[in-house]
């Protein structure tokens, strides 16, 4: 998971993205998905799965019952289900949306 401030994501993914293992699952936690997803598509190898997320609550809130946006960008079904299974440990209410839906949703809140 990339935990990088949104303005820096392109440069960081450009620098380190090519070192990702074949079949890896990569995701981010930025509050604006468009720049993050664009950086992933531009700088990650085609065999890297992209399943990103965003907790739609404050950083000090318990994740249990809170909304977690889960965004499938590019992944096999197996890797997508693996990512969802990992995220289930947060006990959040998962909202499965696109990057565009996420950004529209967060812009209106």
Jmol script that loads the backbone (N, CA, C; Angstrom):
load data "model"
ATOM      1  N   UNK A   1       0.850  -1.163   0.000  1.00  0.00           N
ATOM      2  CA  UNK A   1       0.000   0.000   0.000  1.00  0.00           C
ATOM      3  C   UNK A   1       0.900   1.231   0.000  1.00  0.00           C
ATOM      4  N   UNK A   2       0.561   2.199  -0.807  1.00  0.00           N
ATOM      5  CA  UNK A   2       1.319   3.438  -0.879  1.00  0.00           C
ATOM      6  C   UNK A   2       0.687   4.462   0.059  1.00  0.00           C
ATOM      7  N   UNK A   3       1.392   4.819   1.095  1.00  0.00           N
ATOM      8  CA  UNK A   3       0.923   5.856   2.025  1.00  0.00           C
ATOM      9  C   UNK A   3       1.798   7.082   1.816  1.00  0.00           C
ATOM     10  N   UNK A   4       1.457   7.816   0.794  1.00  0.00           N
ATOM     11  CA  UNK A   4       2.248   8.951   0.338  1.00  0.00           C
ATOM     12  C   UNK A   4       1.312  10.136   0.201  1.00  0.00           C
ATOM     13  N   UNK A   5       1.777  11.312   0.566  1.00  0.00           N
ATOM     14  CA  UNK A   5       0.947  12.502   0.385  1.00  0.00           C
ATOM     15  C   UNK A   5       0.626  12.665  -1.098  1.00  0.00           C
ATOM     16  N   UNK A   6      -0.620  13.007  -1.382  1.00  0.00           N
ATOM     17  CA  UNK A   6      -1.116  13.071  -2.759  1.00  0.00           C
ATOM     18  C   UNK A   6      -0.218  13.875  -3.705  1.00  0.00           C
ATOM     19  N   UNK A   7       0.288  15.053  -3.308  1.00  0.00           N
ATOM     20  CA  UNK A   7       1.123  15.808  -4.247  1.00  0.00           C
ATOM     21  C   UNK A   7       2.426  15.094  -4.630  1.00  0.00           C
ATOM     22  N   UNK A   8       2.861  14.125  -3.821  1.00  0.00           N
ATOM     23  CA  UNK A   8       4.132  13.441  -4.070  1.00  0.00           C
ATOM     24  C   UNK A   8       3.978  12.091  -4.759  1.00  0.00           C
ATOM     25  N   UNK A   9       2.751  11.636  -4.940  1.00  0.00           N
ATOM     26  CA  UNK A   9       2.558  10.242  -5.361  1.00  0.00           C
ATOM     27  C   UNK A   9       3.169   9.937  -6.717  1.00  0.00           C
ATOM     28  N   UNK A  10       3.031  10.813  -7.692  1.00  0.00           N
ATOM     29  CA  UNK A  10       3.569  10.528  -9.017  1.00  0.00           C
ATOM     30  C   UNK A  10       5.079  10.319  -8.968  1.00  0.00           C
ATOM     31  N   UNK A  11       5.795  11.210  -8.292  1.00  0.00           N
ATOM     32  CA  UNK A  11       7.254  11.089  -8.226  1.00  0.00           C
ATOM     33  C   UNK A  11       7.696   9.832  -7.493  1.00  0.00           C
ATOM     34  N   UNK A  12       7.019   9.481  -6.419  1.00  0.00           N
ATOM     35  CA  UNK A  12       7.398   8.299  -5.641  1.00  0.00           C
ATOM     36  C   UNK A  12       7.115   7.024  -6.428  1.00  0.00           C
ATOM     37  N   UNK A  13       5.943   6.925  -7.037  1.00  0.00           N
ATOM     38  CA  UNK A  13       5.608   5.733  -7.821  1.00  0.00           C
ATOM     39  C   UNK A  13       6.522   5.637  -9.041  1.00  0.00           C
ATOM     40  N   UNK A  14       6.858   6.761  -9.641  1.00  0.00           N
ATOM     41  CA  UNK A  14       7.790   6.763 -10.775  1.00  0.00           C
ATOM     42  C   UNK A  14       9.139   6.201 -10.348  1.00  0.00           C
ATOM     43  N   UNK A  15       9.598   6.579  -9.163  1.00  0.00           N
ATOM     44  CA  UNK A  15      10.910   6.147  -8.678  1.00  0.00           C
ATOM     45  C   UNK A  15      10.924   4.674  -8.267  1.00  0.00           C
ATOM     46  N   UNK A  16       9.873   4.210  -7.609  1.00  0.00           N
ATOM     47  CA  UNK A  16       9.893   2.867  -7.024  1.00  0.00           C
ATOM     48  C   UNK A  16       8.957   1.861  -7.697  1.00  0.00           C
ATOM     49  N   UNK A  17       8.091   2.304  -8.579  1.00  0.00           N
ATOM     50  CA  UNK A  17       7.072   1.431  -9.150  1.00  0.00           C
ATOM     51  C   UNK A  17       7.592   0.242  -9.921  1.00  0.00           C
ATOM     52  N   UNK A  18       8.674   0.405 -10.638  1.00  0.00           N
ATOM     53  CA  UNK A  18       9.186  -0.680 -11.468  1.00  0.00           C
ATOM     54  C   UNK A  18       9.776  -1.824 -10.646  1.00  0.00           C
ATOM     55  N   UNK A  19       9.984  -1.603  -9.356  1.00  0.00           N
ATOM     56  CA  UNK A  19      10.560  -2.653  -8.509  1.00  0.00           C
ATOM     57  C   UNK A  19       9.503  -3.585  -7.921  1.00  0.00           C
ATOM     58  N   UNK A  20       8.236  -3.372  -8.229  1.00  0.00           N
ATOM     59  CA  UNK A  20       7.168  -4.225  -7.698  1.00  0.00           C
ATOM     60  C   UNK A  20       7.251  -5.615  -8.314  1.00  0.00           C
ATOM     61  N   UNK A  21       6.985  -6.627  -7.496  1.00  0.00           N
ATOM     62  CA  UNK A  21       7.060  -8.018  -7.946  1.00  0.00           C
ATOM     63  C   UNK A  21       5.915  -8.351  -8.902  1.00  0.00           C
ATOM     64  N   UNK A  22       6.162  -9.304  -9.776  1.00  0.00           N
ATOM     65  CA  UNK A  22       5.137  -9.794 -10.696  1.00  0.00           C
ATOM     66  C   UNK A  22       3.944 -10.287  -9.882  1.00  0.00           C
ATOM     67  N   UNK A  23       2.749  -9.834 -10.254  1.00  0.00           N
ATOM     68  CA  UNK A  23       1.532 -10.277  -9.584  1.00  0.00           C
ATOM     69  C   UNK A  23       1.236  -9.587  -8.269  1.00  0.00           C
ATOM     70  N   UNK A  24       2.047  -8.613  -7.885  1.00  0.00           N
ATOM     71  CA  UNK A  24       1.819  -7.891  -6.628  1.00  0.00           C
ATOM     72  C   UNK A  24       0.484  -7.151  -6.679  1.00  0.00           C
ATOM     73  N   UNK A  25      -0.031  -6.846  -5.490  1.00  0.00           N
ATOM     74  CA  UNK A  25      -1.228  -6.009  -5.371  1.00  0.00           C
ATOM     75  C   UNK A  25      -0.773  -4.679  -4.786  1.00  0.00           C
ATOM     76  N   UNK A  26      -1.069  -3.592  -5.483  1.00  0.00           N
ATOM     77  CA  UNK A  26      -0.679  -2.261  -5.032  1.00  0.00           C
ATOM     78  C   UNK A  26      -1.935  -1.431  -4.826  1.00  0.00           C
ATOM     79  N   UNK A  27      -1.941  -0.654  -3.767  1.00  0.00           N
ATOM     80  CA  UNK A  27      -3.051   0.244  -3.496  1.00  0.00           C
ATOM     81  C   UNK A  27      -2.558   1.466  -2.763  1.00  0.00           C
ATOM     82  N   UNK A  28      -3.382   2.463  -2.698  1.00  0.00           N
ATOM     83  CA  UNK A  28      -3.036   3.689  -1.996  1.00  0.00           C
ATOM     84  C   UNK A  28      -4.164   4.119  -1.088  1.00  0.00           C
ATOM     85  N   UNK A  29      -3.914   5.157  -0.320  1.00  0.00           N
ATOM     86  CA  UNK A  29      -4.886   5.629   0.666  1.00  0.00           C
ATOM     87  C   UNK A  29      -5.076   7.140   0.529  1.00  0.00           C
ATOM     88  N   UNK A  30      -4.792   7.692  -0.658  1.00  0.00           N
ATOM     89  CA  UNK A  30      -4.944   9.132  -0.830  1.00  0.00           C
ATOM     90  C   UNK A  30      -6.420   9.512  -0.890  1.00  0.00           C
ATOM     91  N   UNK A  31      -6.698  10.752  -0.539  1.00  0.00           N
ATOM     92  CA  UNK A  31      -8.088  11.215  -0.505  1.00  0.00           C
ATOM     93  C   UNK A  31      -8.605  11.616  -1.882  1.00  0.00           C
ATOM     94  N   UNK A  32      -7.707  11.800  -2.844  1.00  0.00           N
ATOM     95  CA  UNK A  32      -8.094  12.086  -4.226  1.00  0.00           C
ATOM     96  C   UNK A  32      -7.495  10.974  -5.085  1.00  0.00           C
ATOM     97  N   UNK A  33      -8.340  10.209  -5.730  1.00  0.00           N
ATOM     98  CA  UNK A  33      -7.882   9.002  -6.423  1.00  0.00           C
ATOM     99  C   UNK A  33      -7.323   9.240  -7.816  1.00  0.00           C
ATOM    100  N   UNK A  34      -7.792  10.239  -8.534  1.00  0.00           N
ATOM    101  CA  UNK A  34      -7.365  10.419  -9.926  1.00  0.00           C
ATOM    102  C   UNK A  34      -5.848  10.493 -10.082  1.00  0.00           C
ATOM    103  N   UNK A  35      -5.134  11.362  -9.347  1.00  0.00           N
ATOM    104  CA  UNK A  35      -3.674  11.414  -9.511  1.00  0.00           C
ATOM    105  C   UNK A  35      -2.985  10.112  -9.096  1.00  0.00           C
ATOM    106  N   UNK A  36      -3.496   9.486  -8.046  1.00  0.00           N
ATOM    107  CA  UNK A  36      -2.919   8.224  -7.571  1.00  0.00           C
ATOM    108  C   UNK A  36      -3.041   7.140  -8.637  1.00  0.00           C
ATOM    109  N   UNK A  37      -4.250   6.959  -9.157  1.00  0.00           N
ATOM    110  CA  UNK A  37      -4.500   5.910 -10.145  1.00  0.00           C
ATOM    111  C   UNK A  37      -3.724   6.190 -11.431  1.00  0.00           C
ATOM    112  N   UNK A  38      -3.667   7.446 -11.857  1.00  0.00           N
ATOM    113  CA  UNK A  38      -2.892   7.803 -13.048  1.00  0.00           C
ATOM    114  C   UNK A  38      -1.426   7.441 -12.867  1.00  0.00           C
ATOM    115  N   UNK A  39      -0.868   7.710 -11.690  1.00  0.00           N
ATOM    116  CA  UNK A  39       0.532   7.366 -11.412  1.00  0.00           C
ATOM    117  C   UNK A  39       0.735   5.858 -11.437  1.00  0.00           C
ATOM    118  N   UNK A  40      -0.203   5.117 -10.851  1.00  0.00           N
ATOM    119  CA  UNK A  40      -0.096   3.661 -10.859  1.00  0.00           C
ATOM    120  C   UNK A  40      -0.096   3.128 -12.289  1.00  0.00           C
ATOM    121  N   UNK A  41      -1.050   3.580 -13.113  1.00  0.00           N
ATOM    122  CA  UNK A  41      -1.120   3.104 -14.497  1.00  0.00           C
ATOM    123  C   UNK A  41       0.128   3.494 -15.291  1.00  0.00           C
ATOM    124  N   UNK A  42       0.634   4.679 -15.056  1.00  0.00           N
ATOM    125  CA  UNK A  42       1.780   5.166 -15.824  1.00  0.00           C
ATOM    126  C   UNK A  42       3.084   4.487 -15.428  1.00  0.00           C
ATOM    127  N   UNK A  43       3.265   4.201 -14.138  1.00  0.00           N
ATOM    128  CA  UNK A  43       4.587   3.779 -13.671  1.00  0.00           C
ATOM    129  C   UNK A  43       4.692   2.348 -13.161  1.00  0.00           C
ATOM    130  N   UNK A  44       3.587   1.644 -13.016  1.00  0.00           N
ATOM    131  CA  UNK A  44       3.663   0.258 -12.556  1.00  0.00           C
ATOM    132  C   UNK A  44       3.659  -0.691 -13.746  1.00  0.00           C
ATOM    133  N   UNK A  45       4.402  -1.789 -13.644  1.00  0.00           N
ATOM    134  CA  UNK A  45       4.366  -2.785 -14.716  1.00  0.00           C
ATOM    135  C   UNK A  45       2.943  -3.311 -14.925  1.00  0.00           C
ATOM    136  N   UNK A  46       2.638  -3.744 -16.133  1.00  0.00           N
ATOM    137  CA  UNK A  46       1.287  -4.191 -16.485  1.00  0.00           C
ATOM    138  C   UNK A  46       0.838  -5.412 -15.699  1.00  0.00           C
ATOM    139  N   UNK A  47       1.777  -6.186 -15.149  1.00  0.00           N
ATOM    140  CA  UNK A  47       1.406  -7.390 -14.403  1.00  0.00           C
ATOM    141  C   UNK A  47       1.171  -7.130 -12.917  1.00  0.00           C
ATOM    142  N   UNK A  48       1.201  -5.876 -12.505  1.00  0.00           N
ATOM    143  CA  UNK A  48       0.920  -5.508 -11.114  1.00  0.00           C
ATOM    144  C   UNK A  48      -0.566  -5.189 -11.002  1.00  0.00           C
ATOM    145  N   UNK A  49      -1.212  -5.760  -9.996  1.00  0.00           N
ATOM    146  CA  UNK A  49      -2.640  -5.547  -9.739  1.00  0.00           C
ATOM    147  C   UNK A  49      -2.832  -4.260  -8.945  1.00  0.00           C
ATOM    148  N   UNK A  50      -3.830  -3.480  -9.319  1.00  0.00           N
ATOM    149  CA  UNK A  50      -4.106  -2.211  -8.644  1.00  0.00           C
ATOM    150  C   UNK A  50      -5.497  -2.278  -8.022  1.00  0.00           C
ATOM    151  N   UNK A  51      -5.533  -2.346  -6.705  1.00  0.00           N
ATOM    152  CA  UNK A  51      -6.773  -2.305  -5.926  1.00  0.00           C
ATOM    153  C   UNK A  51      -6.517  -1.287  -4.829  1.00  0.00           C
ATOM    154  N   UNK A  52      -7.105  -0.138  -4.955  1.00  0.00           N
ATOM    155  CA  UNK A  52      -6.817   0.943  -4.022  1.00  0.00           C
ATOM    156  C   UNK A  52      -7.999   1.162  -3.081  1.00  0.00           C
ATOM    157  N   UNK A  53      -7.799   1.987  -2.076  1.00  0.00           N
ATOM    158  CA  UNK A  53      -8.843   2.170  -1.067  1.00  0.00           C
ATOM    159  C   UNK A  53      -8.735   3.557  -0.441  1.00  0.00           C
ATOM    160  N   UNK A  54      -9.784   3.911   0.318  1.00  0.00           N
ATOM    161  CA  UNK A  54      -9.759   5.160   1.077  1.00  0.00           C
ATOM    162  C   UNK A  54     -10.746   5.046   2.223  1.00  0.00           C
ATOM    163  N   UNK A  55     -10.248   5.189   3.422  1.00  0.00           N
ATOM    164  CA  UNK A  55     -11.103   5.199   4.614  1.00  0.00           C
ATOM    165  C   UNK A  55     -11.837   6.527   4.654  1.00  0.00           C
ATOM    166  N   UNK A  56     -13.161   6.482   4.647  1.00  0.00           N
ATOM    167  CA  UNK A  56     -13.962   7.709   4.596  1.00  0.00           C
ATOM    168  C   UNK A  56     -14.350   8.155   5.999  1.00  0.00           C
ATOM    169  N   UNK A  57     -13.325   8.303   6.828  1.00  0.00           N
ATOM    170  CA  UNK A  57     -13.506   8.761   8.210  1.00  0.00           C
ATOM    171  C   UNK A  57     -12.181   9.342   8.685  1.00  0.00           C
ATOM    172  N   UNK A  58     -12.193   9.993   9.810  1.00  0.00           N
ATOM    173  CA  UNK A  58     -10.990  10.611  10.350  1.00  0.00           C
ATOM    174  C   UNK A  58      -9.944   9.594  10.774  1.00  0.00           C
ATOM    175  N   UNK A  59      -8.689  10.033  10.887  1.00  0.00           N
ATOM    176  CA  UNK A  59      -7.589   9.125  11.205  1.00  0.00           C
ATOM    177  C   UNK A  59      -7.640   8.526  12.610  1.00  0.00           C
ATOM    178  N   UNK A  60      -8.365   9.137  13.514  1.00  0.00           N
ATOM    179  CA  UNK A  60      -8.420   8.608  14.882  1.00  0.00           C
ATOM    180  C   UNK A  60      -9.639   7.727  15.127  1.00  0.00           C
ATOM    181  N   UNK A  61     -10.527   7.609  14.147  1.00  0.00           N
ATOM    182  CA  UNK A  61     -11.749   6.811  14.312  1.00  0.00           C
ATOM    183  C   UNK A  61     -11.434   5.320  14.245  1.00  0.00           C
ATOM    184  N   UNK A  62     -12.158   4.546  15.022  1.00  0.00           N
ATOM    185  CA  UNK A  62     -12.104   3.090  14.934  1.00  0.00           C
ATOM    186  C   UNK A  62     -12.660   2.703  13.565  1.00  0.00           C
ATOM    187  N   UNK A  63     -12.000   1.810  12.856  1.00  0.00           N
ATOM    188  CA  UNK A  63     -12.442   1.436  11.508  1.00  0.00           C
ATOM    189  C   UNK A  63     -13.704   0.576  11.510  1.00  0.00           C
ATOM    190  N   UNK A  64     -14.025  -0.022  12.638  1.00  0.00           N
ATOM    191  CA  UNK A  64     -15.188  -0.907  12.722  1.00  0.00           C
ATOM    192  C   UNK A  64     -16.468  -0.156  12.368  1.00  0.00           C
ATOM    193  N   UNK A  65     -17.155  -0.643  11.343  1.00  0.00           N
ATOM    194  CA  UNK A  65     -18.421  -0.043  10.938  1.00  0.00           C
ATOM    195  C   UNK A  65     -18.294   1.230  10.118  1.00  0.00           C
ATOM    196  N   UNK A  66     -17.098   1.751   9.959  1.00  0.00           N
ATOM    197  CA  UNK A  66     -16.890   2.959   9.157  1.00  0.00           C
ATOM    198  C   UNK A  66     -16.856   2.585   7.674  1.00  0.00           C
ATOM    199  N   UNK A  67     -17.047   3.557   6.816  1.00  0.00           N
ATOM    200  CA  UNK A  67     -17.057   3.300   5.376  1.00  0.00           C
ATOM    201  C   UNK A  67     -15.639   3.268   4.820  1.00  0.00           C
ATOM    202  N   UNK A  68     -15.372   2.241   4.026  1.00  0.00           N
ATOM    203  CA  UNK A  68     -14.093   2.085   3.338  1.00  0.00           C
ATOM    204  C   UNK A  68     -14.378   1.948   1.847  1.00  0.00           C
ATOM    205  N   UNK A  69     -13.927   2.921   1.070  1.00  0.00           N
ATOM    206  CA  UNK A  69     -14.070   2.828  -0.383  1.00  0.00           C
ATOM    207  C   UNK A  69     -13.021   1.851  -0.905  1.00  0.00           C
ATOM    208  N   UNK A  70     -13.465   0.875  -1.672  1.00  0.00           N
ATOM    209  CA  UNK A  70     -12.577  -0.107  -2.291  1.00  0.00           C
ATOM    210  C   UNK A  70     -12.709   0.067  -3.796  1.00  0.00           C
ATOM    211  N   UNK A  71     -11.572   0.271  -4.455  1.00  0.00           N
ATOM    212  CA  UNK A  71     -11.577   0.678  -5.849  1.00  0.00           C
ATOM    213  C   UNK A  71     -10.722  -0.285  -6.671  1.00  0.00           C
ATOM    214  N   UNK A  72     -11.389  -1.082  -7.482  1.00  0.00           N
ATOM    215  CA  UNK A  72     -10.680  -2.027  -8.355  1.00  0.00           C
ATOM    216  C   UNK A  72     -10.329  -1.307  -9.643  1.00  0.00           C
ATOM    217  N   UNK A  73      -9.051  -1.161  -9.875  1.00  0.00           N
ATOM    218  CA  UNK A  73      -8.597  -0.465 -11.078  1.00  0.00           C
ATOM    219  C   UNK A  73      -8.133  -1.442 -12.149  1.00  0.00           C
ATOM    220  N   UNK A  74      -7.198  -2.306 -11.769  1.00  0.00           N
ATOM    221  CA  UNK A  74      -6.663  -3.301 -12.706  1.00  0.00           C
ATOM    222  C   UNK A  74      -6.225  -4.503 -11.875  1.00  0.00           C
ATOM    223  N   UNK A  75      -6.942  -5.590 -12.002  1.00  0.00           N
ATOM    224  CA  UNK A  75      -6.552  -6.776 -11.235  1.00  0.00           C
ATOM    225  C   UNK A  75      -7.258  -8.011 -11.759  1.00  0.00           C
ATOM    226  N   UNK A  76      -6.643  -9.136 -11.490  1.00  0.00           N
ATOM    227  CA  UNK A  76      -7.319 -10.396 -11.766  1.00  0.00           C
ATOM    228  C   UNK A  76      -8.387 -10.572 -10.691  1.00  0.00           C
ATOM    229  N   UNK A  77      -9.345 -11.426 -10.949  1.00  0.00           N
ATOM    230  CA  UNK A  77     -10.386 -11.691  -9.954  1.00  0.00           C
ATOM    231  C   UNK A  77      -9.772 -12.265  -8.679  1.00  0.00           C
ATOM    232  N   UNK A  78      -8.800 -13.161  -8.838  1.00  0.00           N
ATOM    233  CA  UNK A  78      -8.150 -13.775  -7.673  1.00  0.00           C
ATOM    234  C   UNK A  78      -7.466 -12.728  -6.792  1.00  0.00           C
ATOM    235  N   UNK A  79      -6.710 -11.831  -7.394  1.00  0.00           N
ATOM    236  CA  UNK A  79      -5.992 -10.810  -6.616  1.00  0.00           C
ATOM    237  C   UNK A  79      -6.964  -9.796  -6.016  1.00  0.00           C
ATOM    238  N   UNK A  80      -8.039  -9.492  -6.741  1.00  0.00           N
ATOM    239  CA  UNK A  80      -9.048  -8.583  -6.207  1.00  0.00           C
ATOM    240  C   UNK A  80      -9.684  -9.180  -4.956  1.00  0.00           C
ATOM    241  N   UNK A  81     -10.076 -10.437  -5.025  1.00  0.00           N
ATOM    242  CA  UNK A  81     -10.680 -11.094  -3.865  1.00  0.00           C
ATOM    243  C   UNK A  81      -9.686 -11.198  -2.710  1.00  0.00           C
ATOM    244  N   UNK A  82      -8.419 -11.407  -3.023  1.00  0.00           N
ATOM    245  CA  UNK A  82      -7.387 -11.448  -1.985  1.00  0.00           C
ATOM    246  C   UNK A  82      -7.283 -10.092  -1.287  1.00  0.00           C
ATOM    247  N   UNK A  83      -7.296  -9.014  -2.058  1.00  0.00           N
ATOM    248  CA  UNK A  83      -7.230  -7.672  -1.472  1.00  0.00           C
ATOM    249  C   UNK A  83      -8.442  -7.403  -0.589  1.00  0.00           C
ATOM    250  N   UNK A  84      -9.627  -7.756  -1.069  1.00  0.00           N
ATOM    251  CA  UNK A  84     -10.853  -7.551  -0.283  1.00  0.00           C
ATOM    252  C   UNK A  84     -10.778  -8.347   1.018  1.00  0.00           C
ATOM    253  N   UNK A  85     -10.296  -9.568   0.945  1.00  0.00           N
ATOM    254  CA  UNK A  85     -10.177 -10.403   2.146  1.00  0.00           C
ATOM    255  C   UNK A  85      -9.236  -9.753   3.167  1.00  0.00           C
ATOM    256  N   UNK A  86      -8.133  -9.207   2.701  1.00  0.00           N
ATOM    257  CA  UNK A  86      -7.193  -8.518   3.594  1.00  0.00           C
ATOM    258  C   UNK A  86      -7.875  -7.313   4.244  1.00  0.00           C
ATOM    259  N   UNK A  87      -8.623  -6.546   3.447  1.00  0.00           N
ATOM    260  CA  UNK A  87      -9.287  -5.348   3.965  1.00  0.00           C
ATOM    261  C   UNK A  87     -10.419  -5.674   4.936  1.00  0.00           C
ATOM    262  N   UNK A  88     -10.968  -6.885   4.853  1.00  0.00           N
ATOM    263  CA  UNK A  88     -12.040  -7.285   5.771  1.00  0.00           C
ATOM    264  C   UNK A  88     -11.609  -7.227   7.233  1.00  0.00           C
ATOM    265  N   UNK A  89     -10.313  -7.344   7.503  1.00  0.00           N
ATOM    266  CA  UNK A  89      -9.843  -7.304   8.897  1.00  0.00           C
ATOM    267  C   UNK A  89     -10.120  -5.952   9.548  1.00  0.00           C
ATOM    268  N   UNK A  90     -10.361  -4.914   8.753  1.00  0.00           N
ATOM    269  CA  UNK A  90     -10.674  -3.591   9.302  1.00  0.00           C
ATOM    270  C   UNK A  90     -12.096  -3.518   9.843  1.00  0.00           C
ATOM    271  N   UNK A  91     -12.924  -4.495   9.468  1.00  0.00           N
ATOM    272  CA  UNK A  91     -14.326  -4.557   9.881  1.00  0.00           C
ATOM    273  C   UNK A  91     -15.105  -3.306   9.481  1.00  0.00           C
ATOM    274  N   UNK A  92     -14.717  -2.745   8.347  1.00  0.00           N
ATOM    275  CA  UNK A  92     -15.391  -1.562   7.805  1.00  0.00           C
ATOM    276  C   UNK A  92     -16.520  -1.991   6.880  1.00  0.00           C
ATOM    277  N   UNK A  93     -17.429  -1.058   6.624  1.00  0.00           N
ATOM    278  CA  UNK A  93     -18.466  -1.255   5.613  1.00  0.00           C
ATOM    279  C   UNK A  93     -17.834  -0.888   4.274  1.00  0.00           C
ATOM    280  N   UNK A  94     -17.665  -1.867   3.406  1.00  0.00           N
ATOM    281  CA  UNK A  94     -16.988  -1.608   2.137  1.00  0.00           C
ATOM    282  C   UNK A  94     -17.953  -1.046   1.103  1.00  0.00           C
ATOM    283  N   UNK A  95     -17.492  -0.009   0.441  1.00  0.00           N
ATOM    284  CA  UNK A  95     -18.219   0.654  -0.632  1.00  0.00           C
ATOM    285  C   UNK A  95     -17.396   0.437  -1.901  1.00  0.00           C
ATOM    286  N   UNK A  96     -17.883  -0.365  -2.826  1.00  0.00           N
ATOM    287  CA  UNK A  96     -17.149  -0.719  -4.039  1.00  0.00           C
ATOM    288  C   UNK A  96     -17.515   0.276  -5.136  1.00  0.00           C
ATOM    289  N   UNK A  97     -16.561   1.158  -5.461  1.00  0.00           N
ATOM    290  CA  UNK A  97     -16.816   2.231  -6.423  1.00  0.00           C
ATOM    291  C   UNK A  97     -15.604   2.423  -7.332  1.00  0.00           C
ATOM    292  N   UNK A  98     -15.789   3.235  -8.369  1.00  0.00           N
ATOM    293  CA  UNK A  98     -14.704   3.568  -9.298  1.00  0.00           C
ATOM    294  C   UNK A  98     -13.921   4.765  -8.753  1.00  0.00           C
ATOM    295  N   UNK A  99     -12.726   5.026  -9.296  1.00  0.00           N
ATOM    296  CA  UNK A  99     -11.978   6.216  -8.871  1.00  0.00           C
ATOM    297  C   UNK A  99     -12.773   7.507  -9.104  1.00  0.00           C
ATOM    298  N   UNK A 100     -13.493   7.565 -10.219  1.00  0.00           N
ATOM    299  CA  UNK A 100     -14.270   8.763 -10.539  1.00  0.00           C
ATOM    300  C   UNK A 100     -15.419   8.960  -9.553  1.00  0.00           C
ATOM    301  N   UNK A 101     -16.110   7.861  -9.227  1.00  0.00           N
ATOM    302  CA  UNK A 101     -17.195   7.944  -8.243  1.00  0.00           C
ATOM    303  C   UNK A 101     -16.654   8.380  -6.888  1.00  0.00           C
ATOM    304  N   UNK A 102     -15.492   7.861  -6.518  1.00  0.00           N
ATOM    305  CA  UNK A 102     -14.878   8.233  -5.241  1.00  0.00           C
ATOM    306  C   UNK A 102     -14.602   9.728  -5.194  1.00  0.00           C
ATOM    307  N   UNK A 103     -13.941  10.249  -6.229  1.00  0.00           N
ATOM    308  CA  UNK A 103     -13.564  11.662  -6.226  1.00  0.00           C
ATOM    309  C   UNK A 103     -14.787  12.571  -6.236  1.00  0.00           C
ATOM    310  N   UNK A 104     -15.829  12.184  -6.946  1.00  0.00           N
ATOM    311  CA  UNK A 104     -17.074  12.965  -6.942  1.00  0.00           C
ATOM    312  C   UNK A 104     -17.705  12.932  -5.555  1.00  0.00           C
ATOM    313  N   UNK A 105     -17.721  11.759  -4.940  1.00  0.00           N
ATOM    314  CA  UNK A 105     -18.288  11.590  -3.598  1.00  0.00           C
ATOM    315  C   UNK A 105     -17.542  12.448  -2.576  1.00  0.00           C
ATOM    316  N   UNK A 106     -16.214  12.381  -2.575  1.00  0.00           N
ATOM    317  CA  UNK A 106     -15.443  13.136  -1.578  1.00  0.00           C
ATOM    318  C   UNK A 106     -15.485  14.637  -1.845  1.00  0.00           C
ATOM    319  N   UNK A 107     -15.633  15.035  -3.101  1.00  0.00           N
ATOM    320  CA  UNK A 107     -15.736  16.467  -3.415  1.00  0.00           C
ATOM    321  C   UNK A 107     -17.033  17.054  -2.883  1.00  0.00           C
ATOM    322  N   UNK A 108     -18.057  16.221  -2.754  1.00  0.00           N
ATOM    323  CA  UNK A 108     -19.368  16.688  -2.300  1.00  0.00           C
ATOM    324  C   UNK A 108     -19.596  16.505  -0.806  1.00  0.00           C
ATOM    325  N   UNK A 109     -18.567  16.096  -0.077  1.00  0.00           N
ATOM    326  CA  UNK A 109     -18.730  15.914   1.377  1.00  0.00           C
ATOM    327  C   UNK A 109     -17.849  16.868   2.143  1.00  0.00           C
TER     328      UNK A 109
END
end "model"
wireframe off; spacefill off
backbone 0.3
color backbone group
